[in-house]
Amino acid sequence: MARTLYGKLVAALFALVATISLIYVALTVTTTRLYLQEVNQKLNQTLAAGIVAETPLLQGGSVDQAAFEGLFHSLMVINPSIELYLIDPEGAILSYNAPPGRVRRGRVSLAPIRAFIDGTEEFPIRGDDPRDPQGRKVFSAAELREGDRLAGYLYVVLGGEAFDSVARMIQDSYILRLAVGVGLASLALALIAGLVSFNWLTRRLRRLSAAVEAFKQGEFQAAMSLGPWRRGPRGDEIDELGITVERMSQRIVEQIRQLRHADATRRELIANISHELRTPLTSLQGYLETLMIKEGELSEAERRHYLDLAAKHGQRLNQLIAELFELAMLESQGRELHFEPFSLAELVQDVAQKFELEAEKHGLTLETEIPAGAPFVSGDIALIERVLENLIENAIKYTPKGGRIRLSLVPGPGCIAARVSDTGVGIPADEIPHIFERFYRVEKSRGEGPEGTGLGLAIARRILELHGSSIAVESKPGDGTSFSFELPTAA
């Protein structure tokens, strides 16, 4: 418990209450003692002056010892706590009534005596205690005069040795014990109230700590749900902390899910790359080994055939590596686009001209449908050209001889839609959700075109994502396929 926040708060509160209790007791005892001294001095303020007025203590310039001892014994009967001393004008003790060896000072300071007689200080005024070299006691004092001459002082110590024991008895009295007990009980109640308050205030922190620990033990699989934290102006810092931790756990769970998905995708990608690279490499190696083994047995036509096949697989391998590098660059965080206004109509015409011979080679008709006055669009012209090229290559690949491929533009409010459609064999409905995945290829029986890498559509979708757009596909087996995307018009 001592290592928890609640335990530390309890320890701090206990230390604070204990310190306050000690200070309270010390202040109570000290103030009680000072109060008693003040009351005693005020009550006996005129005692010395009254004695001097009623009893002559000096006779012919010397102490009348008989009168002094008689006075001392009379006062001891009335008040045994007082002590009488005759002081000369310089502060030396002339006479006293005490057992031998009890008086340990030869003189006392006159400053407190003069302050008492002049009334220049507030009570209690404490003077030197003749029986204690370091002690100070409250007193009453009066001047002793012979005519106009100051002959000395009568110095009456009001709290003698007997008074010390009486003061201790007073401090141990019922009233003082009651006062100390009430004070300590109040502090104990304050401690209990503090413990209850701290327990109530830290309950949400304990619940939050337990939830975080459970979140960790659960290996961050499920986000924390900490209950109805107070939101808005009614919530305090703990509520804000709980809401923040709750949202943070949701973010952590989502990021871990994304990391696991990315890791699974990476593993799948590595496996696919290994498979895709192995096929053309194996074929290329096989044809080259055949040429080397049968170098003297092959005719010129056969040798040419094997070289053509090897070159074809080499080209496919080169295309696969180039497209992998292109896709990796597009998916990197530092990929920057160069947006500029350009004519999508002119770009479509250029791309159509580029593939015109390729389409004729496969017995296909390549058409364009571009409205007059089509506005400019904003984007990276090189990447949009790559999208159109990939879509046309895909159409050529899966459109049988005699088919038709059409590139069309459809202006809309604030954008232009580009569409590449063909009259090919189409795509089964269950395969449409997968055609944009890396290395995914629909069955080869769909078309008679050259085998691709399975990265063209993935590259096209990624480019459009970087432009804040998406690619849509409409297809029906035996009725062709249509890909379309939109680009915003330039300002």
C-alpha positions in Angstrom: 0.0 0.0 0.0 2.9 2.3 0.8 4.0 2.3 -2.9 0.5 3.3 -4.1 -0.6 6.9 -4.5 -3.3 6.4 -1.8 -0.6 5.0 0.5 1.7 7.9 -0.1 -1.2 10.4 0.5 -2.1 8.6 3.7 1.6 8.6 4.9 1.8 12.3 4.1 -1.4 13.1 5.9 -0.4 11.1 8.9 3.0 12.9 9.1 1.2 16.2 8.7 -1.4 15.4 11.4 1.4 14.2 13.8 3.4 17.3 13.2 0.4 19.5 13.8 -0.4 17.5 16.9 3.0 18.0 18.4 3.0 21.7 17.5 -0.5 22.0 19.0 0.6 20.4 22.3 3.7 22.5 22.5 1.8 25.7 21.8 -0.9 24.8 24.3 1.7 24.2 27.1 3.7 27.3 26.2 0.8 29.6 25.9 -0.7 28.2 29.1 2.6 28.8 30.9 2.8 32.4 29.5 -0.8 33.1 30.4 -0.3 32.0 34.0 2.8 34.1 34.3 1.0 37.1 32.9 -2.0 36.7 35.2 0.3 36.1 38.2 2.4 39.2 37.5 -0.7 41.4 36.9 -2.4 40.2 40.1 0.8 40.9 42.1 1.9 43.9 40.2 1.7 46.2 43.4 2.9 43.5 45.8 6.5 44.9 46.2 5.3 48.5 46.3 2.8 47.6 49.0 5.4 45.9 51.1 7.9 48.8 50.8 5.1 51.2 51.8 4.1 49.2 54.8 7.4 47.7 56.1 10.7 49.7 56.4 13.4 47.2 55.3 16.3 49.7 55.5 17.5 51.3 58.6 20.4 53.8 58.6 21.5 52.7 55.1 21.7 49.0 56.0 19.2 46.1 55.8 17.0 45.6 58.8 17.5 41.8 58.8 14.9 41.2 61.5 12.2 43.0 59.7 13.2 41.3 56.4 13.0 37.8 57.9 9.7 38.6 59.7 8.2 39.8 56.5 9.5 36.7 54.6 7.9 34.3 57.1 4.6 36.2 57.0 4.4 36.1 53.2 5.4 32.4 53.1 2.4 31.6 55.2 0.2 33.5 52.7 1.9 32.5 49.5 4.7 30.0 49.7 5.6 30.4 46.0 7.2 33.9 46.4 10.9 34.7 47.1 12.2 38.0 48.5 15.5 39.7 47.6 17.0 43.1 48.5 19.0 44.5 45.6 21.4 47.4 45.7 21.3 50.2 43.0 23.9 48.3 40.9 22.0 45.0 41.0 24.0 43.1 43.6 21.9 40.9 46.0 22.2 42.4 49.5 19.9 40.0 51.4 17.6 37.1 50.9 16.0 34.3 53.0 16.9 30.9 51.6 19.0 27.9 52.7 22.7 28.2 52.1 23.8 27.3 48.6 20.4 27.7 47.0 21.0 31.2 45.6 23.4 30.9 42.8 23.6 34.4 41.5 25.4 37.3 43.1 23.5 40.0 41.1 20.6 40.3 38.8 20.0 42.4 35.7 18.4 45.8 36.5 16.9 46.3 33.0 13.8 44.2 33.6 13.3 45.8 37.0 13.4 49.3 35.6 11.1 48.3 32.7 8.6 46.8 35.3 8.7 50.0 37.5 8.5 52.4 34.5 5.7 50.3 32.8 7.5 50.4 29.4 6.9 46.8 28.5 3.9 44.5 28.2 3.4 41.7 30.8 4.8 39.2 31.3 8.2 40.7 32.1 10.7 38.1 33.3 13.8 38.9 35.3 16.8 36.9 36.4 16.1 33.9 38.8 18.7 34.1 41.6 18.4 30.4 42.2 19.1 29.4 38.5 22.0 31.0 36.6 20.1 30.5 33.3 16.5 30.8 34.6 14.1 33.8 34.3 10.9 34.3 36.3 8.1 36.9 36.6 8.5 39.2 39.5 7.2 42.3 41.3 9.7 45.1 42.2 9.7 48.5 43.9 12.3 51.1 44.7 13.8 51.4 48.3 14.5 55.0 49.0 16.0 56.9 52.0 14.8 60.5 51.5 15.5 61.3 47.8 18.3 58.8 47.5 17.8 55.4 45.8 19.0 52.8 48.3 18.0 49.7 46.3 15.1 47.5 45.2 12.8 45.0 46.7 12.8 42.1 44.2 9.9 39.6 44.7 10.1 36.5 42.5 6.5 35.4 42.0 7.2 31.9 40.6 9.8 30.3 42.9 10.7 26.6 43.1 7.4 25.8 44.7 5.6 27.6 41.9 7.4 25.3 39.3 5.8 22.2 40.8 2.4 24.0 41.0 2.7 24.9 37.3 3.4 21.3 36.5 0.3 20.3 38.5 -1.7 22.8 36.6 -0.4 21.5 33.3 -1.5 18.0 34.4 -4.9 19.3 35.5 -8.2 18.1 34.2 -8.8 21.3 32.2 -5.5 21.2 30.4 -5.9 17.5 29.8 -9.3 18.1 28.4 -8.0 20.8 26.1 -5.2 18.6 24.9 -7.6 15.7 24.5 -10.1 17.8 22.5 -7.3 19.0 20.3 -6.0 15.5 19.6 -9.5 14.1 19.0 -10.1 16.9 16.5 -6.8 16.0 14.7 -7.8 12.3 14.8 -11.1 13.1 13.2 -9.3 15.3 10.6 -7.1 12.3 9.9 -10.0 9.9 9.5 -11.8 12.5 7.3 -8.7 12.8 5.2 -8.3 9.1 4.8 -12.0 8.8 3.6 -11.6 11.8 1.3 -8.3 10.5 -0.2 -9.9 7.1 -0.7 -12.9 8.7 -2.5 -10.7 11.0 -4.6 -8.3 8.3 -5.7 -10.9 5.6 -6.5 -10.9 6.6 -10.2 -7.1 6.6 -10.4 -7.1 3.1 -8.9 -9.7 1.9 -11.4 -7.7 3.6 -14.2 -4.5 1.9 -13.0 -6.3 -1.5 -12.9 -7.7 -1.0 -16.3 -4.3 -0.1 -17.7 -2.7 -3.2 -16.1 -5.5 -5.4 -17.5 -4.9 -3.7 -20.9 -1.2 -4.7 -20.7 -1.9 -8.2 -19.5 -4.3 -8.6 -22.4 -1.4 -7.8 -24.8 -3.3 -4.7 -26.1 -5.9 -6.8 -27.9 -9.0 -4.9 -26.8 -9.4 -1.2 -26.0 -10.2 -0.1 -22.5 -13.7 0.8 -21.5 -13.5 2.8 -18.3 -17.2 3.7 -17.8 -19.0 7.0 -17.9 -16.3 9.6 -17.3 -17.6 13.1 -16.9 -17.1 15.2 -20.0 -17.2 18.9 -20.6 -17.0 21.5 -17.9 -18.2 19.1 -15.2 -15.1 16.9 -15.6 -11.9 17.4 -13.7 -8.3 16.5 -14.5 -8.8 12.8 -13.6 -11.8 12.6 -15.9 -9.7 14.2 -18.7 -6.9 11.7 -18.0 -9.4 8.7 -18.1 -10.9 9.9 -21.4 -7.4 10.5 -22.9 -6.2 7.0 -21.8 -9.3 5.4 -23.2 -8.8 7.1 -26.5 -5.1 6.3 -26.4 -5.9 2.6 -25.9 -8.2 2.6 -28.9 -5.4 4.2 -30.9 -2.9 1.6 -29.7 -5.3 -1.3 -30.5 -5.9 0.1 -34.0 -2.2 0.7 -34.6 -1.3 -2.8 -33.5 -4.0 -4.2 -35.7 -2.5 -2.2 -38.6 1.0 -3.3 -37.8 -0.1 -6.9 -37.7 -2.0 -6.5 -41.0 1.1 -4.8 -42.5 3.3 -7.6 -41.2 0.9 -10.2 -42.7 0.8 -8.2 -45.9 4.6 -8.0 -46.0 5.0 -11.8 -45.5 2.4 -12.4 -48.2 4.2 -9.9 -50.5 7.6 -11.6 -49.9 6.1 -15.0 -50.6 4.4 -13.7 -53.8 7.5 -11.9 -55.0 9.5 -15.0 -54.4 7.0 -17.1 -56.4 6.7 -14.5 -59.2 10.4 -14.1 -59.6 11.1 -17.8 -59.4 8.9 -18.6 -62.4 10.6 -16.4 -65.1 14.1 -17.0 -63.6 13.6 -20.8 -63.7 12.3 -20.6 -67.3 15.1 -18.3 -68.4 17.7 -20.5 -66.8 16.1 -23.6 -68.4 16.2 -22.2 -71.9 19.7 -21.0 -71.6 20.9 -24.3 -70.3 19.1 -26.1 -73.2 21.0 -23.8 -75.6 24.3 -24.6 -73.9 23.7 -28.4 -73.7 22.3 -28.8 -77.2 24.5 -26.2 -78.9 25.6 -28.4 -81.7 22.3 -30.3 -82.1 19.8 -27.4 -82.6 19.0 -25.9 -85.9 19.1 -22.2 -86.5 15.3 -22.0 -86.2 15.2 -23.9 -82.9 18.1 -21.9 -81.5 16.2 -18.7 -82.5 13.0 -20.0 -80.8 14.8 -20.7 -77.5 16.4 -17.3 -77.6 13.1 -15.6 -78.2 11.6 -17.5 -75.2 14.5 -16.6 -73.0 14.2 -12.9 -74.0 10.5 -13.0 -73.3 11.0 -14.2 -69.8 13.8 -11.8 -69.3 11.5 -8.9 -70.3 8.8 -10.2 -68.0 11.3 -10.4 -65.1 12.5 -6.8 -65.9 8.9 -5.6 -66.0 8.1 -7.3 -62.7 11.0 -5.8 -60.9 10.3 -2.3 -62.3 6.6 -2.4 -61.2 7.6 -3.7 -57.8 9.9 -0.8 -57.4 7.3 1.6 -58.7 4.7 0.3 -56.2 7.1 0.5 -53.4 7.9 4.2 -54.2 4.2 5.0 -54.4 3.6 3.5 -51.0 6.5 5.1 -49.3 5.8 8.0 -46.9 8.1 10.4 -48.7 6.5 10.2 -52.1 5.7 13.7 -53.3 3.3 14.5 -56.1 3.7 17.3 -58.6 0.3 18.7 -59.1 -0.3 21.0 -62.0 -3.2 21.8 -64.3 -3.3 19.9 -67.6 -5.6 18.8 -70.4 -6.9 15.3 -69.6 -8.4 15.2 -73.2 -4.9 15.7 -74.7 -3.4 13.1 -72.4 -6.1 10.5 -73.4 -5.4 11.2 -77.1 -1.6 10.7 -76.6 -2.1 7.5 -74.6 -4.5 6.2 -77.3 -2.0 6.9 -80.0 0.7 5.1 -78.1 -1.3 1.9 -77.9 -2.9 2.1 -81.3 -0.4 -0.3 -82.9 -0.5 -2.6 -80.0 -4.3 -2.9 -80.3 -4.1 -3.5 -84.0 -1.5 -6.2 -83.4 -4.0 -8.1 -81.2 -6.9 -7.4 -83.6 -8.6 -4.9 -81.4 -10.2 -1.5 -82.1 -9.1 1.4 -79.9 -11.6 4.3 -79.8 -11.8 7.6 -78.0 -14.8 9.7 -77.0 -13.8 13.2 -75.8 -16.3 16.0 -75.6 -15.3 19.4 -77.0 -14.0 22.0 -74.6 -13.2 19.6 -71.8 -11.7 21.6 -68.9 -8.3 21.1 -67.4 -7.8 18.9 -64.4 -5.4 19.1 -61.5 -3.0 16.3 -60.8 0.4 14.7 -61.4 0.3 14.2 -65.2 3.0 11.5 -65.3 1.1 9.4 -62.7 -2.3 9.8 -64.3 -0.7 8.8 -67.6 0.5 5.6 -65.9 -3.0 4.9 -64.7 -4.4 5.1 -68.2 -1.6 2.9 -69.6 -2.2 0.2 -67.0 -6.0 0.2 -67.6 -5.5 0.0 -71.4 -2.8 -2.8 -71.0 -5.3 -4.6 -68.8 -8.1 -4.2 -71.4 -5.8 -5.4 -74.3 -4.8 -8.4 -72.2 -8.3 -9.6 -71.5 -10.2 -8.6 -74.7 -10.4 -11.3 -77.5 -9.5 -10.6 -81.1 -12.1 -8.5 -82.8 -13.1 -6.7 -79.6 -13.2 -3.0 -78.9 -11.6 -0.7 -76.3 -13.0 2.7 -75.6 -11.5 5.7 -73.8 -14.1 8.3 -72.8 -14.3 11.5 -70.8 -17.5 12.6 -69.0 -17.4 16.2 -67.5 -19.3 16.6 -64.3 -19.8 19.3 -61.6 -16.2 20.2 -60.5 -14.6 17.1 -61.9 -14.1 14.9 -65.0 -14.7 11.2 -65.1 -12.3 9.1 -67.2 -13.5 5.7 -68.3 -11.7 2.7 -70.0 -14.1 0.0 -71.1 -13.7 -3.1 -73.2 -15.8 -5.8 -74.8 -13.7 -8.6 -73.2 -14.8 -11.7 -71.3 -15.6 -9.7 -68.1 -14.8 -10.5 -64.5 -16.8 -12.9 -62.2 -18.6 -11.0 -59.4 -16.7 -13.0 -56.7 -13.3 -11.9 -58.0 -14.0 -8.2 -58.4 -13.1 -7.4 -54.8 -9.7 -8.9 -55.3 -8.5 -7.6 -58.6 -6.7 -4.6 -57.0 -4.6 -6.8 -54.8 -0.9 -7.3 -55.5 -0.1 -10.3 -57.8 -3.8 -11.2 -58.1 -4.7 -12.3 -61.6 -8.0 -13.7 -62.8 -7.9 -17.1 -64.5 -5.8 -17.0 -67.7 -8.7 -18.3 -69.7 -10.3 -14.8 -69.5 -8.3 -13.6 -72.4 -5.8 -14.4 -75.0 -3.4 -11.5 -74.3 0.1 -11.7 -72.8 0.5 -12.7 -69.2 0.9 -9.8 -66.8 2.5 -9.2 -63.5 -0.6 -8.7 -61.4 0.6 -5.3 -60.2 -0.9 -2.9 -62.8 -4.3 -2.4 -61.1 -2.7 -2.2 -57.7 -0.4 0.6 -59.0 -3.4 2.4 -60.6 -5.4 2.3 -57.4 -2.5 3.6 -55.3 -1.9 6.5 -57.7 -5.5 7.5 -57.5 -5.5 7.3 -53.7 -2.6 9.7 -53.7 -4.8 12.1 -55.7 -7.7 11.7 -53.2 -9.7 9.7 -55.7 -10.8 6.1 -56.2 -11.2 3.7 -59.0 -14.5 2.0 -59.8 -15.1 -1.2 -61.8 -18.2 -2.5 -63.5 -18.1 -5.9 -65.1 -20.3 -8.8 -66.2 -18.9 -12.1 -67.5 -19.1 -12.2 -71.3 -20.2 -8.5 -71.5 -16.9 -6.7 -70.9 -15.4 -4.6 -68.2 -15.3 -0.8 -67.4 -12.9 1.0 -65.1 -13.5 4.7 -64.2 -12.1 7.4 -62.0 -12.6 11.1 -61.4 -10.2 14.0 -61.2 -11.1 17.6 -60.0 -11.1 20.3 -62.5 -8.4 22.9 -62.2 -9.3 26.3 -60.7 
